[in-house]
Amino acid sequence: MNPHDLLPVHTGTVIEDDSLTLEQLCNACGVHTDWVISLVEESIIEPQGGEIQVWRFSGGSLVRVRSALRLHRDLGVNLAGIALALDLMEELENLRTQLKIMGRN
């Protein structure tokens, strides 16, 4: 693997109370608005607000858009596959959390 092929890993805390505009979300993820609109149309992310001009996205949407981008870019997964993969990954994480909780009892 060529060192130039490696992508930086962003770390930090996603704050759910924060909301991002469509433009802010696109800038944070380095994607075009058309990509995010496609994700909304596939129900991969759900904005608050009825009109595109007033859409607001949660921190969780930011994480999902970045994950969707990696699935598409690195594995060539289409939008329907991204929706399925993200839902399954979320379910797996929920199950792991439940197992941890049950292991403490």
N, C-alpha and C positions, 0 to 999 in steps of 0.2 A: 504494500500500500504506500502510495506517495504521500508525504506529509502535507502536501497542498490539497489533498482530497479530504482531509479531516475538517470537520466543521466545529466551530466553537460551541461549547456547552454553556448554556445560560443557567445560572442558579439564582435562587431568590425565593421570596415568599409571594404567593398570589393572594391579594387581599380581595375577598369577595365583595366587600362593601363598595369598592371602587367601580366605576363604570367607564367604559371607553366608547368614544364615538366610532363610527365606521372608519373614518380616516385614521384615528389613533390606533385602532386595532390593526389596520393594514400596515401602518408604519412600524408598529411593534413587531409584526411578523414578517415584514418584508415581502408582502404580497399585494396584488392588484385588487381593487374593489370587486371586480367581476368574480374573482376566486371566492371571496367571502360571501358574496351574494349567492353563488352556487352552493356553498355550504349551508346557507340559510334555507335555500330551496329544497335541499336534501334532508333538512331537519337535523343536520349534524350539530349546528349551534342555533340558539334561539335568542334573537334580540328582544329587548324591551322596547315598546313603541310601535306604532302602526306604520308610519311612513319611513322610508329609507333615510330621509333627512334628519329624523329624530331618533333613529335607532341608537340604543345603548347596549353594550356588551359587558358581561361580567368577567371577572378574572378567570373563571372556569372556561369561558369561551376562548380566552387567549391561549390557555393550555391546549384546548381541543384543536384550535386552528394550527398551532405549531405541530401537534401530533399528526394532524391530517396532512400537513405539508410534508412531513418526513415520510409518511406512508406513501404518498403520491410520488415524491421525488426519488426516494431511495428504493422503493419496491414496485413502483409503477401501478399502484392500486388505484382503481377508478373511484368515483364518488360513492357509488352504492357500496363498494367494498370497504371504503373508509368508514362509512356510517356503521356497518356491521362490525368491523374490527374495533372501533372506538367503544361501541356499546359492550362488546365482549370483554374488552380490557377493563372497562369500568365495573362490569359485573364481577370479574375476577378480583379486582381490588376490594370490592365490597365483601366478597366471600372471605378473602384473606383477613380483612378487618374483623369480621365476625368470628373467625377461628381464633384470632389473637384474644378477643374478648372472652370467648368460651374457655380458652386455655388458662386464663387468669382466675376463673371461678373454681 
